[in-house]
Amino acid sequence: MPTQPPRPKAVNDPHDTYVKKVFGELAQARAFFRAYLPEDVQALFDWRTLRLESVSFISDELQRRFADLRFTIRLIGDAVDRHIHLLFDHKHRVIYTTPRQLHRYIGQIMDETPDNQPLPSILTVVLLQSGTWNRTPTLSSEYDLPDAARQVLAPYLVDFRLVLVELVRLEESDLKGTVSGRLALALLKAVGEGKPTGWLRFRTLLSDVCGKLRPDRLHRELRRALYYLLSVTDEEQEAEVRQSLQTLQNEFLPVKEHFMTLLEHLEKRGEKRGKELGEKLGEKRGEKRGTEIGQHLGRVVTLTRQLSAAFPEFTSAEAERLKKLPDKALDEVADAIVQRRTWADIRKLLRRNGA
């Protein structure tokens, strides 16, 4: 029975979007290629000439299937104006028909080459976010041939080999490239393993993120990373996010503060869910009151998660007290969090308001 082709990727796939944003920047792409291409291959290239090429000519069908980045680069000392193509593709999971997909892509690039020009040389690099590739990463691995016949026919068959980077096999010390690129690889690896905050165990990387990035770049990279995490985090993983925040050391304060931003986004989900719950509780004549209840519940959820993330001392008993506060008292607690007041000050607020 023939294998069904994978469904086309969604245009707004968060994994692909994140990969494109990070490795579409030349600094990150250059460092990635230099780290993971075979040494004898990457030594051929003049890395100053790396360029990101437009893929606008690729057909709509191929655009849907690929989250690709196509680069060109020149050979060191080459007097001829020739360019090698580096095709970078990201896969969230193992798809063994990837060589076949890339072959179609390569075919279209070659079809666009005028007959009076030589065909371009194209290398394919695949970043595998999760899983292990348990086959030879070549196009010929998809041919339906017995081993004996394959050995004889191999020199005559159309073939190419992928440069495969499997994140599941990489430890922290194996994550190479710029600080921004390593951060992206760590996030992709953690999410691919089903542990969105697992990258926080990479202490050397966290130190580099906090100490080596300029403030504007630090803000940009963490914001981009947190938006990615937000897009792939479900409700059950919110507790893991809060717990990770509590254990994060102050030496990584920039990361911790930006995680608070992530929590605020998560809390907006909770507030929305609370509002929807309130609206459902109200009948037609009581919709306004139901909405108010939902909004109040949403605010309680927001403050509970913020206090849980910021203060390990915040217990379930304190959470029950918080639920009983009126809106005005909730405003005071929210202001205290924004002002970074101490736990002792916030506890006084909770008790003073009779919670």
N, C-alpha and C positions, 0 to 999 in steps of 0.2 A: 504494500500500500504506500503510495507516494507521500512524502512528508509535506504537510501543509506549510506554506510560507508564513513567517510571522506577520502579525498585523502591523500596518504602518504605524510609526510612532506618532503620538499626539503632538501637534504643533507646539503646545505649551508644556511639554514634558519637563518637569523641574530639573531633573538630572542633566539632560541635554543642554538646557538653557544655562545652567551653572557652568558646565564644561566649556561652552562656547564663550561665555563672558570672560572666564579666567584665561583660558589657553588661546583665545583669539587675540590676546595681547602678545606682542612679539617677545618681550622679555621673558614671560612665562613659557611660551612655546619653545623658544631657543634653548632655555635651560633644561626643559623636559626632554627635547630631542637629544641634546648632548649627554644627558644622563642615561637614557634608555636605548638609544640606537647602539648596535654593536660598535666597538671601538674602531675597527678598521673602516666601518662605513662612515661614522661621523667625522673621522679624521680627513676624509676626502673633501669636506665642504668648507667653503668660506662663509662662516656664520654671520659675518657682517652683511651678507647679501640676502638673508632670509626675508621673504615677503609673504604677506597674507594675500591670497588671490580671491577675486570675486567668484562666486559660484552661481551667479544669476542665470547663466545659460543652461544649467542643469534642469531637466524636465521636472514638472510638478510631481510626477510619480516618484522620482528619485529623491526629490526634496523631502517628501513625506517619510521616506525610509531612512534617511541619513541625518545625523546630527554632526555633519562633518566640518572640518576646517581644511582647506587646501592651501598649501604653502608652496613656494618655489625657492630654490637656492642654487647658487653657482658652485662649480668646482674650484678648488684652490689653484691659482695660477693658470686657469683656462683662458686662452686668448680668444676662443670662439664664444660668441654670445649664446650659450646654451644654458638651459635651466632644468634642474632635476625637480620633479614634483614630489612633495611629501603629503600624503593623504592621511589625515588624522581623523579617526572615527572612535566614538565612545559607545560602548554597549553596557547597559545596566545589568544584563545577565548574559549567560552563555547562549549564543545562537550559532549553531554549527553551519548554518547557511550563509554566514557572514562573508566568506570568500566569494561565494556566488554573487551576493549583492554587490560587493566591491568590484567584481569583474564587470558587471553591467555598468557601474559608474565609470570604471577605467575605459570601457568600450566607448562610452559617450564622449569622454574627453578626447580619445583618439579619433572618433568620427568628426569632431570639430576641427581637427588638424588638417590644414590644406594639403592636397596631394603632392604639392611641390616642396613640402617641408618634411624633415625627418620626424618620426613619431617621438613623443616625449617619453622620458624614463620616469616611471612612477613607483614610488615606494609606499607601502601601506602600513600604517601604525594603528593598532587597536588598543584602546584603554578599556580593560575589562573590570567593571566595578565590583561585581560579585560572582562567586562561583569559580570553578577551575576548568580550564580547557583541557579535556582528556583525549584530544586527537592531535595529529600533526596539523599545525596551522597553515595548511596549503590549500590551494584550489583543487589539486589532484586528489586530495583526501575525499572529495565528494564523488569521484568517478566510480562507477560500478564495475570494478575489475578485481579478479583474483590476484593474489600477491605475485604469482609467477608472471602473469601477463603484464602486471603493472611495471615490474622491473624492466621488461623488454620494451614496453611502449613509452616509458617515462620520458626519454629524450625527445619524443615526437609529440607529446601532449602540451597543450597550453597550460601553463602553470605559473604560480608565484607564491611566495611565502609571506605571511603576515609577521610584522614585528609586534609581538603580543606582550602587553604589560598587564599582569594580573595582580590587582591590589591585594587579593587575599593572601598572596605569598610574601607581601612586603611588611617588614617591621618598621618601627619608627626610623631607625638608622638607614633604611633602604629608600625612604621617601626623599627624593633628590630634586634639586632645582632651586628656584628662588624661594624666599619665605612665603610669598603669596601662593606660588605653585604648590609648595609642600603643604600649606594649610588646606588648599583645595583637595589634594590627594588624600589627606588625612580625613577630611569630612566625607568625601566620596567613599572611602574605605569603611568608615564607621557606619554610614547609612547603608552601604551594601551588606554589611554584616548584621543589620537590623538593630544597631545600637547607636542612635543618632548623637549621643553625647560621649561615645567611646573615644573620640579624638582627644578628650580632656586628659587622658592618661599619658599623652605624649608631652612630658614636661619640658624636654629640650626644645621642642617646637613652640610650645607656649612661651617660653623665655625669649625665643627669637622673635616671635610675633610682637611681644610687648616691648622688646628692647631694640629691635633693628628696623622697624618700620617707622617712617615719619608720622607725626600725628594725623595728617590728612590722609595718608595712605592706610594707616591703621584703622581709622574710622571707616574708610571705604571698604577695605577687605572684610572687616568684621560685620559691617552692615550687609554686605553681599552674602557672606557666609550665613548670617542669621536669617536672612530672607529665604535662603535655600533650605535651612533647617526647618523654618516655619512651614514651608510648602510641603515637606515630607514627614512632618510630625503629626501623629494622630492623638486623640484624646488620652489613650492609655499611656502614652509616653510622656505626657506633661508632668506626671509625678517624678519621672526619672530626671527631667530637666531641673525641677526644683531641688531634688536631692543633690544633683551634681553642683548646683550653685552653692549649696550650703557647705560643701566640702572643698570648694575651690579656695586656694590660699590667696592672701592679700597681695602676694608678689605678682599675681596675674590679675590685678585689679581692672585694667582696661577690658580684658575679656569678660570679667565678672559683671562690670557695669553694662556692657553691651548685651550680655545675657538678660539683664533686667529689661532691656528694650524688647528682646524676644518674648519675655514673659508678658509684657504689656500687650503685645499683639495676641498672645494666647488668651489673655484675660478678656480681650474684646470678643473673642469667640464665646467665652463663658457669659459675658454680659449679653451678647446677642441671644444665646440659648436661654438665658434667664428671662429676657424680654419676651421671647417667643412662648416660653412657658406661661408667663403672666397673661399674655394675650389669649392663650388657650383656656386659661382658668376663667376669664371673664366672658359672660354671655354678651348679647348685643348691647344691653343697657349698662353692662358693667365692664365694657372693654377698657375704658380709661383707667379704672381702678386696677384691672388685671395687668395692664401695661406698667403701671406704677409699681406693682408688686414685683413684676419681672425685672424692672430696672433696679429696684432695691436689692433683689437677690443677686443680680449680676454684679452690683457694686460690692456686695459682701464677698462673693467669690473672688473678685479682683483683689481686694485688700487681703483676704486670707492667703492667697497664693504669693502676693508680694511680701507679706510678713513672714510666711514660711520660708521663702527664699533668702530673706535678709537676716532673719533672727532664728537661730536654732532653738532659742528659749521659747518660741511661740508654740504652745502646746494645743492639743485638741480641746482642752478646757477653755483656753483663751479664745479659740475659734468659736466655741459655743457662746461665749460672752459677746463676741463681735456681732454675731447674728442678731442679738437683741438691741443693738444700738439704733437710735433714730438716725435719719438722714443727716441732721446737723452734726451729730457726733461722728458719723462716718467721714464727714468733710474734714473734721479736725484730725482724725487719724490719717487721712490721705495727705493732708498738708504736712503732718509730722514726718511721713515717709519721704516726701519730696525734699523736705529740709534736712533729711538725714539725721533726725533726732535719735537719741540713744534708745535702747530697749526699755530702760528704766522710765524715760519720759513717756514713751508710748503706753507702757503698762499703767502708768498713772492716769492717762487719758481714758483707758478702758475702764478703770475702776472708778474714776471720778464721775463718769457718766452713768454709773449705776448698773453697768453691764454684769 
